Amino acid sequence: MLLEGAASGAPFAAIGDFPVALEPGPLAGWAGGSAIGGGVGSTARNAMTETRALGSPIGYANQHRFGRVMRIPTPTPLPVGDINSYLIEDGTRRGELTLIDTGVKSPAAFDALRKGFKEYGYSLEQVRRILVTHAHMDHYGQALRLREISGATVYASEAEAERMKTHWSPSAQRDERILAAFHRWGVPPELARSDGGMREISKQLQDPMDVDVVLAEGDRVEIGDFTLEVLETPGHCEGHIVFYERDTGALFSGDHLLTDISPVPLLSFPKREGEPRPKSLARFMQSLRKVEALECAITFPSHGDVILDHRKLVAGYRLHHERRALQLARMLSGAPRTAFDLATQMFPRHYATQLFLVLSEVIGHLDILVDEGSVRMEEKAGVEYAHLVRPCG
């Protein structure tokens, strides 16, 4: 699902269950090893981004290694293409490895991961920790198999650990409370009940499991002298976390920050009846402010190339969402509309096949407009209509 480009003008796409491939962005093909400007001067930070000699051959390790951090792309059957797993060496215990995210459960992904380890001179049996940024199938799908091979300890946040116990998929959620929400948003019943085959796909691409260690804000994972701090970044999903290494300025951003791709903050639903629905886009924007304040020399995203200026990327995200909210407000200038009406107009080619994503996009921006007083919601016969109260932008 292509969305309007942010500040760079590059196309952005939804990342969730059905992401789409993108045109190359300004960093596409960057082979790693470039020095980072902006005053990054410490030895530790420079070691993360040491320059490859001009004219030297670009082998696998040359292209994907950043000091002790080793990137291993593995394929997915999703249109977004590869996911990046990151292997981190323990500088004090040779041969002990930490892996961030695993890829989907598939023969092709497993083979690519195994071959990636071999390129760096390691084997899957040497993994001691598996850190999961969130419980989408491309991030933890083969964690169970890897734990069985290596005996590794698996870490995740509390919310995502619960989801990892089942064949969970955001777009496949169809219990009665969610169907009731779809009804309030004006979705036709026959469309509301279809999950586009995501339930079966999720069973194929992930193995449910219990995690070993639950992580929370401020926790630290010690990898020898390399310390990863856990930061909670809800938005794209409820329990999303990122890992930050302060000494080197390295950020492992999962799906929170992505080159040329705007992550869709996916709809979340209250755990208990009577609780308010979490406002995913508002929480995503709060999480962006948290990450924006970090001093990052290099950001390692789950999809696409490394990010050298995370603050510029955040500014682009912010502009994109401001434009999207303004677009939605203009669509309401004629008459009150349901969220589904708005989704069909905003995404006429995608609402039928990517219902969960387009509703996430529309409702997230309606939440923002309601909070700022530009829109109010009124219910008639069990269906909510958005009314424009005052122009915005």
Secondary structure, DSSP 8 states (H G I E B T S, - for coil): -EE---TT---EE--SSS-------TTTT--S-----SS---HHHHHHT----TT----HHHHHEETTEEEEEE--SSTT--EEEEEEE-SSSTT-EEEE----SSHHHHHHHHHHHHHTT--GGGEEEEE-S--SHHHHTTHHHHHHHH--EEEEEHHHHHHTTTT--GGG---HHHHHHHHHTT--HHHHT--TTHHHHHHHH------SEEE-TT-EEEETTEEEEEEE--SSSTT-EEEEETTTTEEEEETTS-TT----------SSTTS----HHHHHHHHHHHHHTS--SEEEESSSS-BS-HHHHHHHHHHHHHHHHHHHHHHTSSS-B-HHHHHHHHSTTTTTTSHHHHHHHHHHHHHHHHHTTSEEEEEETTEEEEEE-S---
